[in-house]
């Protein structure tokens, strides 16, 4: 517990520093007005669309009108009542978790470990893990990745073994975050799986 508390403390400090540095980041590499029709793969890796920048709490989602808007609950914009998102959170275009096959009806979720990227950034990434959970009784799958461009990588892990061995604390922080961000007991972790499973999961839901 002491190690976990220390990890969470360090994470909160990094989030603050990340937000302070956000104004110094480069402009997004590529933007699109039709995100869901982007190809699954780019030149360097799998494409992802960032909805929620790392280090922020406002729950933004891509709407049918092509705009990124805050999720509304009880008439108010949803702000996560917990630590900020521990990575750039979004979805993988050209994927759909078909409800007829046990999916949630949305594109596959992804969280990319790296410096904060603006909402709407299309970021190529390398899948390094998949986190499988149950969220309020439904299957919930999160692909974990790192930027495909080595210059954008903040951790030196491009596979599950290195991620688990060299960055175990980061792995546990991500798991702890998902278990608690909606209130403890809402989400249950089923399993962590490797990059092979992550790629298989992406291919499974590819359009």
Residue pairs with C-beta under 8 A, 6 or more apart in sequence:
3 169
4 172
4 176
7 169
7 172
7 173
7 176
8 83
8 173
8 176
11 83
11 86
11 173
12 83
14 55
15 54
15 55
15 83
15 84
15 86
16 55
18 54
18 55
18 115
18 116
19 55
19 56
19 84
19 116
21 115
21 116
22 53
22 55
22 116
25 115
25 116
25 117
25 118
27 118
28 117
28 118
28 120
28 121
28 122
29 121
29 122
29 123
30 121
30 122
31 120
31 121
31 122
32 38
32 49
32 122
33 66
34 66
35 49
35 62
35 66
35 93
35 120
35 122
36 62
36 93
36 94
36 107
37 93
37 94
38 47
38 49
38 93
38 94
38 122
39 47
39 93
39 94
40 46
40 47
40 92
40 93
40 94
40 95
40 202
40 206
40 207
41 47
42 122
42 124
42 148
43 124
44 124
44 148
44 149
45 124
45 125
45 126
45 145
45 148
46 92
46 124
46 125
46 126
46 127
46 145
46 148
46 202
47 92
47 93
47 94
47 122
47 123
47 124
48 88
48 90
48 91
48 92
48 93
48 110
48 112
48 122
48 123
48 124
48 125
48 145
49 62
49 90
49 91
49 92
49 93
49 120
49 121
49 122
49 123
50 88
50 89
50 90
50 112
50 117
50 118
50 119
50 120
50 121
50 122
50 123
51 60
51 61
51 62
51 68
51 89
51 90
51 91
51 119
52 58
52 59
52 60
52 85
52 88
52 89
52 90
52 119
53 85
53 88
53 116
53 117
53 118
53 119
54 84
54 85
54 86
54 87
54 88
54 89
54 114
54 115
54 116
54 117
55 84
55 85
55 116
56 84
56 85
56 116
57 79
57 80
57 82
57 84
57 85
58 70
58 77
58 78
58 79
58 80
59 70
59 71
59 77
59 78
59 79
59 80
60 68
60 69
60 70
60 71
60 119
61 68
61 69
61 70
61 71
62 68
62 91
63 69
68 119
68 120
70 77
70 78
71 77
71 78
72 78
80 181
82 177
82 180
82 181
83 177
83 181
85 111
85 177
86 111
86 113
86 173
86 174
86 177
87 111
87 112
87 113
87 114
87 144
87 174
88 111
88 112
88 114
88 116
88 117
88 121
88 123
89 109
89 110
89 111
90 109
90 110
90 112
90 123
91 106
91 107
91 108
91 109
91 110
92 107
92 108
92 109
92 110
92 143
92 202
93 107
94 206
94 207
95 107
95 108
95 202
95 205
95 206
95 207
96 103
96 105
96 106
96 107
96 205
96 207
97 103
97 104
97 105
97 106
97 107
97 108
97 141
97 205
98 105
98 205
99 105
102 139
103 139
103 205
104 138
104 139
104 140
107 205
108 141
108 143
108 201
108 202
108 205
109 140
109 141
109 142
109 143
110 125
110 142
110 143
110 144
110 145
111 142
111 143
111 144
111 145
111 174
112 123
112 125
112 145
112 146
112 147
113 144
113 145
113 146
113 154
113 155
113 170
114 123
114 146
114 147
114 152
114 153
114 154
115 152
115 154
117 123
123 147
123 152
124 147
124 148
124 149
125 145
125 146
125 147
125 148
126 145
126 146
126 147
126 148
126 158
126 195
127 143
127 144
127 145
127 195
127 198
127 199
127 202
128 144
128 145
128 146
128 157
128 158
128 159
128 160
128 162
128 163
128 195
128 198
129 143
129 144
129 160
129 163
129 171
129 192
129 193
129 194
129 195
129 198
130 141
130 142
130 143
130 144
130 192
130 193
130 194
130 197
130 198
130 201
131 141
131 142
131 144
131 174
131 175
131 178
131 189
131 192
132 139
132 140
132 141
132 189
132 190
132 191
132 192
132 193
133 139
133 140
133 141
133 142
133 178
133 187
133 188
133 189
133 190
134 140
134 187
134 188
134 190
135 182
135 186
135 187
136 186
136 187
140 187
141 201
142 178
143 198
143 201
143 202
144 163
144 174
144 198
145 198
146 153
146 155
146 157
146 158
147 153
155 163
155 166
155 167
155 170
156 162
156 166
157 163
157 166
157 167
159 194
159 195
160 192
160 193
160 194
160 195
160 198
161 194
163 170
163 171
164 171
164 192
171 192
175 189
175 192
178 187
178 189
179 187
179 188
179 189
181 187
